[in-house]
Structures are given as structure tokens and as C-alpha cells.
Amino acid sequence: MSVTTVRLQAEVEQQLEAIASKLQRSKGWVINEALAQYIAKQHSEQARWQQTLAAMASAADGKVVDAVEVHSWLDSWGTEHEQDAPDLTR
């Protein structure tokens, strides 16, 4: 494990100490948890952005599904005649 020094604003330090005390954990543990969650969120957002770019490229290539087909498919969910997802390979 490595050591990193961080300067915290007084208010942030006080809140950090309060949280650590309430959780009966060290400030280092709270900081590690917070950073781990932040990093995971950043990875998730980056993956979502890549999916958005891919979807935009797909739409630009004309690979789209008519809204009527999508609504029909969604309306069939949970019924005896549930439909397959609309074909996106056009």
C-alpha cells in the first residue's frame, strides 16, 4: 500500500472525521472507500460514453428501429405473446 498526502479544506476534514468516527473506521479507510467508488463511477461513465458513441455511429449508418416497433415490443412484455426485440441489424 502506498502513501499519498492530500490537503483538505477544514470543513472537509471535519466531515471526514465525523464520518470515520460514526463508522468506527479510520479516515484512511473512508478516503479509500470514497476514491474506490469515485474511480468505479468514472469507469462506468466512460463505458457509457463509449456505448453512446457506438450508438450514434450506428444511427448514422442507418441502423435504427421505428418507434412503433419498439413500443409494440415493450407493450408485449409480461404478456402471453411477448415479442422478440426488434431487429437492429438492418
C-alpha positions as CSV (number, residue, x, y, z in Angstrom):
1,M,0.0,0.0,0.0
2,S,1.3,3.4,-0.8
3,V,1.0,6.7,1.0
4,T,-0.4,9.9,-0.7
5,T,-0.6,13.3,1.0
6,V,-3.7,15.3,0.5
7,R,-4.5,18.8,1.7
8,L,-8.1,19.0,2.8
9,Q,-10.2,22.1,3.4
10,A,-11.0,22.4,7.1
11,E,-14.7,21.7,6.6
12,V,-14.0,18.6,4.6
13,E,-11.6,17.4,7.3
14,Q,-14.2,17.9,9.9
15,Q,-16.8,16.0,7.9
16,L,-14.3,13.2,7.2
17,E,-13.5,12.9,10.9
18,A,-17.2,12.8,11.7
19,I,-17.9,10.1,9.2
20,A,-14.9,8.0,10.2
21,S,-16.0,8.3,13.9
22,K,-19.6,7.3,13.1
23,L,-18.5,4.3,11.1
24,Q,-15.8,3.4,13.6
25,R,-13.2,3.4,10.8
26,S,-10.1,5.3,10.1
27,K,-10.0,8.4,8.0
28,G,-7.8,6.5,5.6
29,W,-10.4,3.7,5.2
30,V,-13.1,6.3,4.5
31,I,-10.9,8.0,1.9
32,N,-10.0,4.7,0.2
33,E,-13.7,3.8,0.0
34,A,-14.7,7.1,-1.4
35,L,-11.9,7.0,-4.0
36,A,-12.7,3.5,-5.0
37,Q,-16.4,4.4,-5.6
38,Y,-15.4,7.5,-7.5
39,I,-13.0,5.5,-9.7
40,A,-15.7,2.9,-10.4
41,K,-18.1,5.6,-11.3
42,Q,-15.6,7.2,-13.7
43,H,-15.0,3.8,-15.4
44,S,-18.8,3.3,-15.7
45,E,-19.3,6.8,-17.1
46,Q,-16.5,6.2,-19.7
47,A,-18.0,2.9,-20.7
48,R,-21.4,4.6,-21.1
49,W,-19.9,7.3,-23.2
50,Q,-18.3,4.7,-25.5
51,Q,-21.7,3.0,-25.8
52,T,-23.2,6.3,-26.7
53,L,-20.6,7.0,-29.4
54,A,-21.2,3.5,-30.8
55,A,-25.0,4.0,-30.8
56,M,-24.6,7.4,-32.5
57,A,-22.4,5.8,-35.2
58,S,-24.9,3.0,-35.6
59,A,-27.7,5.5,-36.1
60,A,-25.6,7.5,-38.5
61,D,-25.2,4.2,-40.5
62,G,-29.0,4.0,-40.7
63,K,-29.3,1.2,-38.1
64,V,-32.4,2.4,-36.4
65,V,-35.7,0.9,-35.3
66,D,-39.0,2.6,-35.8
67,A,-40.6,3.8,-32.5
68,V,-43.8,1.9,-33.3
69,E,-41.9,-1.4,-33.3
70,V,-40.2,-0.6,-30.1
71,H,-43.4,0.4,-28.3
72,S,-45.1,-2.8,-29.6
73,W,-42.3,-4.9,-28.3
74,L,-42.3,-3.1,-24.9
75,D,-46.1,-3.4,-24.7
76,S,-45.8,-7.2,-25.2
77,W,-43.6,-7.6,-22.1
78,G,-45.2,-9.8,-19.5
79,T,-47.9,-11.0,-21.8
80,E,-48.6,-14.4,-23.2
81,H,-47.5,-13.1,-26.6
82,E,-44.2,-11.5,-25.7
83,Q,-42.3,-10.4,-28.8
84,D,-38.7,-10.7,-29.6
85,A,-36.7,-7.5,-29.6
86,P,-36.8,-5.5,-32.8
87,D,-34.1,-6.3,-35.4
88,L,-31.3,-3.9,-35.1
89,T,-29.2,-5.4,-37.9
90,R,-30.9,-3.6,-40.8
